Amino acid sequence: MFIVSPSTVWNRGALETRQVPRRIFGRVMLIPRRGFPVRLVWRMIFEAQILRFLAVLAPFVVAMLIWPQSAIAIAQAPILMIVAILFVESNVLRVPKERRAQIIDRAEADRGLDLLQVRGRAILTKIAARRQMTEGVLHLVVEQSDMAYISPLTFVSVQAEAGPEVIRLSRQEEALIRKGLFGPPLTERRLLKINLSENVFLRDVTLDMRGVSAHARLAALAS
């Protein structure tokens, strides 16, 4: 999980938005700023489509080096290269769309999404209480990569309709998200299965400040 905030990326301009929820996958490449394991950085780099295409085409380049007499013939086989790219993208990295509905039981998926809403609203309530926010609408945006057969990659951000903007989070707020969002029975992998089954990869949990009671604010502060 990568918590997206102006304080966690170098290229802050990539977070500018005219509406919420702000989508990231397939639109911008984020550059992590601090404290992220190499594994996460490489997983984010793997999201770059052009790099995946180059990796698939690498065997063709190797073949041309090994058999230079066949280099022209290999280079003139673009259809084979396209087929290789499509096969890897659709069957090696992803679950074919016609098989996605059977990935997870419908009732189990509904329970997972309900739990995501409950946990997300609890997190937003605590953030709003600590910031003493009394109006406006906050969004906890949870977006995942659709690649199923490698480690899940999840971008989580808090976005405000006022602005609109992706909110700068404190270290304490980041820790709150890490502790409270995922965990059995709803893990990143389980959410990915749900998203694959519905072909929906962005989940938006909203909280209107006007609907947060004084009791809920006190409870959030106390916790």
C-alpha positions in Angstrom: 0.0 0.0 0.0 1.3 3.4 -1.0 -0.3 6.4 0.8 -0.5 9.2 -1.7 -0.1 12.7 -0.3 1.9 15.8 -1.3 4.3 14.8 1.5 5.0 11.3 0.1 5.7 12.1 -3.6 8.4 14.2 -5.3 6.2 15.1 -8.3 3.4 16.9 -6.4 2.0 18.4 -9.5 0.8 15.0 -10.5 -1.7 15.2 -7.7 -3.4 18.4 -8.9 -7.0 17.7 -9.8 -10.2 19.4 -10.8 -12.5 16.8 -9.4 -12.6 14.1 -6.8 -12.0 11.2 -6.7 -8.7 11.7 -8.4 -7.6 8.7 -10.5 -3.9 7.8 -10.7 -3.4 4.4 -12.4 -2.9 4.8 -16.1 -2.7 8.6 -15.8 0.4 9.6 -13.9 3.6 8.0 -12.6 4.2 8.8 -9.0 7.7 9.1 -7.6 7.9 8.0 -3.9 9.7 10.6 -1.7 10.6 8.9 1.6 10.7 5.8 3.6 9.5 3.2 1.1 11.0 -0.3 0.6 12.7 -1.1 -2.6 10.1 -3.7 -3.3 7.4 -1.1 -3.4 9.4 1.2 -5.6 10.0 -1.6 -8.1 6.3 -2.6 -8.0 5.4 0.9 -8.9 7.9 1.0 -11.7 6.4 -2.2 -13.1 3.1 -0.2 -13.6 4.8 1.7 -16.4 3.3 0.1 -19.5 6.2 0.9 -21.8 8.7 -0.9 -19.5 6.5 -4.0 -19.5 6.3 -3.9 -23.3 10.1 -3.6 -23.6 10.5 -6.6 -21.2 8.2 -8.7 -23.4 10.1 -7.7 -26.6 13.5 -8.3 -25.0 13.6 -12.0 -26.2 13.2 -10.8 -29.8 16.2 -8.5 -29.4 18.2 -11.4 -27.9 17.2 -13.6 -30.8 18.4 -11.0 -33.3 21.8 -10.9 -31.5 22.2 -14.7 -31.4 21.0 -15.2 -35.0 22.1 -12.0 -36.9 21.3 -13.7 -40.2 17.7 -13.8 -39.2 17.5 -10.3 -37.7 15.7 -8.7 -40.6 13.1 -11.5 -40.6 12.5 -11.2 -36.8 12.3 -7.4 -37.0 9.7 -7.7 -39.7 7.3 -9.8 -37.6 5.4 -7.1 -35.8 2.2 -9.2 -35.5 4.1 -11.9 -33.5 5.4 -9.1 -31.2 1.9 -7.7 -30.7 0.5 -11.1 -30.0 3.2 -11.7 -27.4 2.4 -8.4 -25.7 -1.3 -9.0 -25.7 -0.9 -12.5 -24.3 1.3 -11.4 -21.4 -0.8 -8.4 -20.6 -4.1 -10.3 -20.7 -3.3 -13.8 -19.5 0.0 -13.7 -17.6 -0.5 -10.5 -15.6 -4.3 -10.3 -15.5 -7.3 -12.5 -15.2 -9.3 -12.6 -18.5 -12.5 -10.7 -18.1 -14.7 -13.7 -18.8 -13.3 -15.5 -15.8 -13.4 -12.6 -13.3 -17.0 -13.1 -12.0 -16.1 -16.5 -10.5 -13.1 -15.2 -8.5 -15.0 -14.5 -5.3 -18.4 -15.3 -3.9 -20.9 -12.4 -4.3 -21.9 -12.4 -0.6 -18.3 -12.4 0.5 -17.6 -9.5 -1.9 -20.5 -7.5 -0.4 -19.2 -8.1 3.1 -15.8 -6.9 2.1 -17.1 -3.7 0.5 -19.2 -3.0 3.6 -16.2 -3.4 5.8 -14.2 -1.1 3.6 -16.9 1.6 4.0 -17.0 1.1 7.8 -13.2 1.3 8.2 -12.9 4.1 5.8 -15.5 6.3 7.5 -13.8 5.6 10.9 -10.5 6.8 9.5 -12.0 9.9 8.0 -13.9 10.7 11.2 -10.6 10.5 13.2 -8.8 12.7 10.7 -11.6 15.3 10.7 -11.8 15.3 14.5 -8.1 15.9 14.9 -8.3 18.7 12.3 -11.4 20.1 13.9 -13.2 20.1 10.6 -16.9 20.9 10.9 -17.9 21.3 7.2 -17.0 20.0 3.8 -16.8 16.4 2.4 -13.8 14.1 2.6 -13.1 11.1 0.4 -10.9 8.1 1.3 -9.9 6.9 -2.2 -8.6 3.4 -2.5 -7.4 2.5 -6.0 -5.7 -0.7 -7.1 -3.8 -2.0 -10.1 -5.7 -4.6 -12.1 -2.7 -6.9 -12.4 -3.8 -10.1 -10.5 -0.8 -12.4 -10.6 1.8 -10.2 -8.9 1.8 -8.4 -5.6 -1.2 -6.1 -5.2 -0.4 -2.4 -5.5 -2.9 -0.1 -3.7 -2.9 3.7 -3.7 -4.7 5.3 -0.8 -5.3 9.0 -0.5 -7.6 11.4 1.4 -9.2 13.9 -0.9 -11.3 17.0 -0.2 -14.1 18.4 -2.4 -13.1 21.9 -1.2 -10.3 22.9 -3.6 -10.6 20.1 -4.8 -7.3 18.6 -3.6 -5.4 15.6 -2.4 -4.8 16.4 1.3 -1.3 16.5 2.8 -1.3 14.0 5.6 0.8 14.0 8.7 2.8 11.0 9.8 0.2 10.2 12.5 -2.6 10.3 9.9 -0.6 8.0 7.6 -0.1 5.6 10.5 -3.8 5.7 11.2 -4.5 4.6 7.6 -1.9 1.8 7.7 -3.3 0.5 11.0 -7.0 0.8 10.3 -7.7 0.2 6.6 -6.5 -3.4 5.9 -6.4 -6.5 8.0 -8.3 -9.8 8.2 -10.8 -10.4 6.9 -10.3 -7.5 4.4 -6.7 -7.6 3.1 -5.3 -5.9 0.0 -5.4 -9.2 -1.8 -9.0 -9.8 -0.9 -10.0 -6.3 -2.1 -8.2 -7.0 -5.3 -10.3 -10.1 -5.8 -13.5 -8.1 -5.2 -12.4 -5.4 -7.6 -11.5 -8.0 -10.3 -14.8 -9.7 -10.0 -16.6 -6.4 -10.5 -14.0 -4.9 -12.9 -14.0 -1.8 -10.6 -10.6 -0.7 -9.3 -11.4 2.6 -7.5 -13.4 2.6 -4.3 -14.5 5.9 -2.8 -15.5 6.3 0.8 -17.1 9.6 1.6 -17.8 11.5 4.8 -19.8 14.7 5.0 -18.6 16.6 8.1 -22.2 17.8 8.8 -23.2 14.2 9.5 -20.5 13.6 12.1 -21.9 13.8 15.6 -20.2 15.5 18.5 -20.1 12.2 20.3 -18.3 10.6 17.3 -15.8 13.5 17.3 -15.0 13.0 20.9 -14.6 9.3 20.5 -12.3 9.8 17.6 -10.1 12.2 19.6 -10.1 9.9 22.6 -8.9 7.0 20.4 
